[in-house]
Amino acid sequence: MRLPRRLLDVATIGLVFPVASVLGYLAGRAIGGWFDMPNAGALIGGLFGVAAGFYNVYQVVQRLNADEEDGGTDQR
C-alpha cells in the first residue's frame, strides 16, 4: 500500500469516530422521540454510535497492521 493511502486511512479515524457518535445520538433521539423517551434514546443511540466508531477504528488498525506484515511501504 502506498503512503498516501495509509495517510487517508489514518485520517478517517479522526473523522469517522465523531461522525458515527453524532449520528448515533441523533438517530437515537429521533427514535426515542417516537416512544416519548428522547433522552433514553439519545443515550442508547450515542452508545451505539461510539461502538460503531470504535469498530471502525479497529478495522483501520487491522488493515494497517496487515499492510505492515505484507511489506508495507518501502521508505528507504
DAJO-V782529 format. One line per field, one symbol per residue. ss: DSSP state (a for helix, b for strand, c for the rest). psi: psi as a letter, one per 40 degrees, with the letter a starting at -180 (. if undefined). Layout:
BEGIN
ss = ???
psi = ???
END
This chain:
BEGIN
ss = ccaaaaaaaaaaaaaaaaaaaaaaaaaaaaaaaacccaaaaaaaaaaaaaaaaaaaaaaaaaaaaaaaaccccccc
psi = iiddddddddddddddddddddddddddddddddefgddddddddddddddddddddddddddddddddedaigf.
END
